[in-house]
Amino acid sequence: MALKRNNKVAPRFNMAAMTDVIFLLLLFFMISSTLVNPGAFRLSHPGNTGQATDSPRVIVSIDKNLAFYLDGKVTPFSLIEERLVGILDGTRDPVVSLQVDKSVPVEQVIRVMHITRKHDYRVTLATTPGE
């Protein structure tokens, strides 16, 4: 007696497992993309491991009380431009070194940089070595 087996393979493909995998991948990429900020950029904070090659001709300092110093002497901001021009006039490749306390607002630094840009002086920002 010949017994017939009734085991036919159905030609269907179940997409439920693949849909779950695709959903999990989509969820993973959506969450991980929020962690990446494409508009962000890195800023160099005051601190440097290298040495500047230029020796500054004039040092402008601003302390935490927003007092301006020109070569170590207290100078009102209104006289900084006049005195810088007097010192650096006629020098070749004039360089101004800015020494600024960390707590000084950037606007104060930009005020000095506008003066140096107006007279085509190069500016170096003094940093703390090893940071």
Secondary structure per residue as TSV (DSSP state, phi and psi in degrees):
chain	resnum	aa	ss	phi	psi
A	1	M	-	360.0	128.3
A	2	A	-	-94.5	118.6
A	3	L	-	-93.7	131.7
A	4	K	-	-100.0	132.2
A	5	R	-	-90.9	140.8
A	6	N	-	-108.4	52.9
A	7	N	-	-108.2	91.5
A	8	K	-	-101.7	139.0
A	9	V	-	-86.3	126.1
A	10	A	-	-80.9	133.4
A	11	P	-	-83.2	32.0
A	12	R	-	-97.1	151.0
A	13	F	-	-120.3	126.0
A	14	N	-	-89.3	117.7
A	15	M	-	-89.9	-1.5
A	16	A	H	-61.2	-42.8
A	17	A	H	-68.0	-41.6
A	18	M	H	-67.6	-36.1
A	19	T	H	-64.2	-39.4
A	20	D	H	-63.4	-42.4
A	21	V	H	-64.7	-44.8
A	22	I	H	-62.8	-41.9
A	23	F	H	-62.3	-43.0
A	24	L	H	-65.2	-39.5
A	25	L	H	-64.5	-42.6
A	26	L	H	-61.2	-44.5
A	27	L	H	-62.7	-42.6
A	28	F	H	-60.7	-47.8
A	29	F	H	-68.9	-33.0
A	30	M	H	-66.8	-41.2
A	31	I	H	-70.8	-43.7
A	32	S	H	-70.1	-27.2
A	33	S	H	-72.4	-23.7
A	34	T	H	-74.2	-19.8
A	35	L	H	-80.1	-20.3
A	36	V	-	-96.5	126.4
A	37	N	-	-107.6	100.7
A	38	P	T	-68.9	-20.2
A	39	G	T	-85.8	-4.0
A	40	A	-	-79.3	150.2
A	41	F	-	-141.0	160.8
A	42	R	-	-90.8	140.4
A	43	L	-	-113.0	141.4
A	44	S	-	-85.9	121.0
A	45	H	-	-87.4	159.1
A	46	P	S	-56.1	119.8
A	47	G	-	147.6	136.4
A	48	N	B	-156.0	148.5
A	49	T	S	-99.8	-13.6
A	50	G	S	-98.3	168.5
A	51	Q	-	-106.9	144.3
A	52	A	-	-74.9	141.7
A	53	T	S	-85.2	-23.1
A	54	D	S	-87.2	137.8
A	55	S	-	-92.8	122.0
A	56	P	-	-65.1	142.9
A	57	R	S	-87.3	-35.1
A	58	V	E	-133.5	136.3
A	59	I	E	-112.6	122.1
A	60	V	E	-108.0	123.8
A	61	S	E	-118.3	146.7
A	62	I	E	-130.8	122.2
A	63	D	-	-92.9	179.8
A	64	K	T	-66.5	-18.1
A	65	N	T	-91.3	10.2
A	66	L	-	62.5	32.2
A	67	A	-	-89.9	134.7
A	68	F	E	-96.8	139.3
A	69	Y	E	-126.1	137.9
A	70	L	E	-119.3	111.1
A	71	D	T	53.0	41.9
A	72	G	T	86.9	-4.4
A	73	K	E	-106.4	134.0
A	74	V	E	-61.2	127.9
A	75	T	-	-136.5	128.3
A	76	P	-	-64.4	148.7
A	77	F	H	-59.5	-32.1
A	78	S	H	-63.6	-20.5
A	79	L	H	-103.1	-4.1
A	80	I	H	-59.8	-48.8
A	81	E	H	-61.9	-47.2
A	82	E	H	-60.3	-43.1
A	83	R	H	-73.8	-35.2
A	84	L	H	-62.1	-45.9
A	85	V	H	-62.5	-40.1
A	86	G	H	-63.6	-37.5
A	87	I	H	-78.4	-45.0
A	88	L	H	-92.7	-3.1
A	89	D	T	-64.2	125.5
A	90	G	T	87.8	-6.6
A	91	T	-	-81.5	150.5
A	92	R	S	-89.3	129.7
A	93	D	S	56.2	61.7
A	94	P	-	-67.5	138.2
A	95	V	E	-127.6	134.2
A	96	V	E	-115.8	127.3
A	97	S	E	-101.8	126.8
A	98	L	E	-98.9	124.2
A	99	Q	E	-116.1	111.2
A	100	V	E	-126.4	136.8
A	101	D	-	-68.1	148.5
A	102	K	T	-59.5	-29.5
A	103	S	T	-84.8	-3.4
A	104	V	S	-74.3	132.2
A	105	P	-	-63.3	148.5
A	106	V	H	-62.0	-29.9
A	107	E	H	-58.2	-35.8
A	108	Q	H	-68.4	-38.1
A	109	V	H	-66.5	-41.0
A	110	I	H	-65.5	-34.6
A	111	R	H	-58.2	-43.5
A	112	V	H	-70.2	-38.5
A	113	M	H	-65.7	-32.1
A	114	H	H	-63.2	-38.8
A	115	I	H	-64.2	-45.7
A	116	T	H	-66.5	-36.0
A	117	R	H	-68.5	-38.4
A	118	K	H	-60.3	-34.1
A	119	H	T	-105.6	11.3
A	120	D	T	57.7	41.9
A	121	Y	-	-93.4	144.4
A	122	R	E	-80.6	147.9
A	123	V	E	-123.0	134.9
A	124	T	E	-120.0	141.9
A	125	L	E	-102.9	116.3
A	126	A	-	-69.5	134.8
A	127	T	-	-126.2	166.5
A	128	T	-	-86.1	124.3
A	129	P	B	-63.6	143.2
A	130	G	T	83.9	4.2
A	131	E	-	-100.3	360.0
